[in-house]
Amino acid sequence: MAFDIPLFDLNFDDHEVDAVAETVRSKWISMGQRTVELEERFAARLGVKHVIAVTNCTAALHMACVLAGLGPEDEVIVPSLTFVATANAVRYTGARPVFADIISARNLSLDPDDVQRKITQRTRAILPMHYGGWPCPMERFAQIADEHRLVIIEDAAHTIDVDYHGRKLGTWGKFGCYSFFSNKVITSAEGGLLATDDDQLAARAKLIRSHGMTTLSYQRAQGHATRYDVVEPGYNYRIDDIRASLALAQETKLDGILARRKELRAVYEKALGDVDGITVPYMGMTENSANYIMPIVIDSGGEARRDAIRQYLADHGIQTSVHYPAIHRFSIYAGTHHLPTTDYVADHLITLPMYDSLTEEQVGRVADTLQGALAKHN
Ligand SMILES: Cc1ncc(COP(=O)(O)O)c(C=O)c1O
């Protein structure tokens, strides 16, 4: 079904097409100089010593978990209101994700108080996710991590180049993991970054990105190396230069995209401010955000009413989504979990359209149609 107002739209034009064409014509299409350029550009943007570009954010999360030394017997505290990759990456190492609640319907970030309650002798790491591009309370997490000697791995898939109290989101913890998946703020179709300030961990990250091999095909092709050793069982988590050139083209638009999303967020806040029966998470929050998505939480009625409202919006040409079905309710994570706020929000959440080419008029139409839906299904 084609929607008049889709949930998301790409900001792609000849700039991206030319960037890819140039890389294809160069005949070096796998990981090479474009990737190095991408890493350098984002290291500078994020103010971090090392950026390692990878196939996707899930790979970055997995590598962070491996580099943090996680294994069977270990526990990692994660949110449940996130994409399943946040928890799956922990599982790949044999460690157990332990779900903590979010703060409230107004602030969907991982709740530091609940994190504290869920710390045990086995806890090794905390994995906060910056929901929608809004900052988790990183000072609190840093303090908790310090006290209990835990590693912080930030799932920064929703954010890119967002300043929070003088540091970029994704550079507060030992590791930050970013996504360039096709519906993200900027994209290379699939792609991701691992950021860290630690020299040794960065060196090891480069090894495990490519089978634990001590030299890369690019270095060998350039005559910089003729042989390689394998020092640990790594993975193939390499990005390629076609995607890196896409990400580089997108990077040149990033400031404009973030500025436009901020404007649209303000238009949404104005349009939704007087709508009865909903909570707009992060309403009036003065911290910076990437404004990756535009969530609302209906006040009552549960999943059935939420789905009826979404259907009404779809019938009127507006695509919506739910970020996210709570992970702890999926079959593979079934068990006893006490996450009342996550449970409530997951049943009442609707994600409205958000992308930089959305117009003020379209935001107005989304808000009006939402009012109609709330009135019809009251
Ligand atoms: C919060 C969150 N974490 C992790 C991921 C995984 O990212 P990727 O698709 O790049 O592996 C996503 C992407 O959809 C996400 O939204």
The ligand as an ORCA input file, in Angstrom:
! r2SCAN-3c Opt
* xyz 0 1
  C      18.026      0.586     18.687
  C      18.659     -0.210     17.615
  N      19.716     -0.970     17.919
  C      20.338     -1.686     16.980
  C      19.913     -1.699     15.681
  C      20.616     -2.553     14.686
  O      21.116     -1.809     13.643
  P      21.520     -2.475     12.267
  O      20.260     -2.694     11.482
  O      22.415     -1.463     11.631
  O      22.204     -3.745     12.573
  C      18.828     -0.906     15.308
  C      18.398     -0.855     13.908
  O      17.425     -1.023     13.401
  C      18.162     -0.155     16.303
  O      17.111      0.618     16.011
*
